[in-house]
Amino acid sequence: MIRNIDLDLDLSTISDWWKSYNKIELNKRLLPNNGKDGLVAVVDNKIVAAVFMFKTNSPVWYCDFLVADPNYKKENRKDIIINLIDSAVQRCFDNGAEAAWCTTPYDSVLEKLQKLDYIIGKEKHNIIYKIK
């Protein structure tokens, strides 16, 4: 099941996951609408992944800060993540976006998204960013 993020219930868990992968705290100020513009994937009444949707000043939006429970290792993990990404992109479209983008390094996720008519760039690239 995919649902809207509930900051009171979900943010602490998502932040813990973020720290386990990135070794830094998830800065809520960097999230869209103070963290309210996010979706979570739920399995057996427990969140297992989250993503945030960033509205821009153009009709191109993006989905980022995708994170999943590092301890959730079930076979359906990638399918849950794909469903979450697809739901976030659809939410962007429902709210006015004409295009939406996101990134992932996982070839198996890319292959499945391509079957859902996502355009997959041919070149690998690095995201360059700086945190103040």
C-alpha positions in Angstrom: 0.0 0.0 0.0 1.2 3.5 -0.8 0.1 6.4 1.4 0.9 10.0 2.2 3.7 10.5 4.7 2.7 11.1 8.2 5.5 13.2 9.7 4.6 12.3 13.3 4.6 8.6 12.6 7.2 8.2 9.8 9.9 10.8 9.9 11.9 9.4 12.7 12.1 6.0 11.0 12.9 7.5 7.6 15.6 9.6 9.2 17.1 6.5 10.9 17.2 4.7 7.5 18.8 7.8 5.9 21.5 7.9 8.5 22.3 4.2 8.1 22.9 4.7 4.4 24.4 8.1 4.3 26.1 8.5 7.7 24.4 11.9 8.2 21.0 13.0 9.6 18.2 13.6 7.2 17.7 17.4 7.2 14.0 18.0 7.3 14.5 21.5 5.9 15.8 20.1 2.7 12.5 18.2 2.1 9.6 19.6 0.1 6.9 21.4 2.1 8.8 20.7 5.3 8.6 16.9 4.6 4.9 16.8 3.9 5.2 16.1 0.2 6.2 12.5 0.5 4.8 9.1 0.1 5.6 5.9 2.0 5.2 2.2 1.0 3.6 0.1 3.8 3.7 -3.7 4.2 2.0 -5.4 7.1 1.2 -2.0 8.7 4.9 -1.0 8.7 6.6 1.5 6.4 9.3 -0.1 4.2 10.3 2.8 1.9 9.7 6.5 1.3 10.2 9.2 -1.4 9.6 12.9 -1.6 8.2 14.9 -4.5 9.7 18.3 -5.3 7.6 20.9 -7.2 9.6 23.3 -9.2 8.8 26.6 -10.9 8.4 24.8 -14.2 6.2 21.9 -15.2 9.2 19.5 -14.5 9.2 18.1 -11.0 11.4 15.5 -9.5 11.3 12.7 -6.9 14.2 12.4 -4.5 15.4 11.3 -1.1 14.2 7.8 -1.9 15.1 5.5 1.0 14.1 2.0 2.1 14.3 0.0 5.3 17.8 -1.5 5.2 16.5 -4.5 7.1 13.6 -5.3 4.7 15.1 -8.0 2.5 12.0 -9.8 1.2 11.8 -10.7 -2.4 9.2 -8.0 -3.2 11.5 -5.2 -2.1 12.3 -4.0 -5.6 8.7 -4.2 -6.7 7.7 -2.1 -3.7 10.3 0.5 -4.6 9.1 0.6 -8.2 5.5 1.0 -7.2 6.5 3.8 -4.8 8.5 5.6 -7.6 5.6 5.2 -10.0 3.1 6.4 -7.5 5.2 9.5 -6.7 5.5 10.3 -10.4 1.8 9.9 -10.9 1.2 12.2 -7.9 3.4 14.8 -9.6 1.3 14.5 -12.7 -2.0 14.7 -10.8 -0.7 18.0 -9.2 0.3 19.7 -12.4 3.6 18.4 -13.5 4.1 17.6 -17.2 7.3 15.7 -16.7 8.9 14.1 -13.7 12.4 12.6 -13.1 14.2 10.6 -10.5 17.5 8.6 -10.3 18.5 5.2 -9.2 21.7 3.2 -9.6 20.0 -0.2 -9.6 19.9 -1.8 -13.0 17.1 -4.2 -12.0 14.9 -1.2 -11.0 15.7 0.6 -14.2 14.7 -2.5 -16.3 11.4 -2.7 -14.5 10.7 1.0 -14.9 11.5 0.8 -18.6 8.7 -1.7 -18.9 6.4 0.9 -17.4 7.3 3.3 -20.3 9.9 5.3 -18.4 12.7 6.7 -20.5 16.0 5.5 -19.2 19.1 7.6 -20.1 21.9 5.6 -21.7 24.8 7.3 -20.0 25.7 6.9 -16.4 26.2 10.1 -14.6 27.1 11.5 -11.2 24.9 13.8 -9.1 27.0 16.6 -7.9 25.7 18.6 -4.9 26.9 20.5 -1.9 25.3 20.9 1.5 25.6 24.2 3.3 
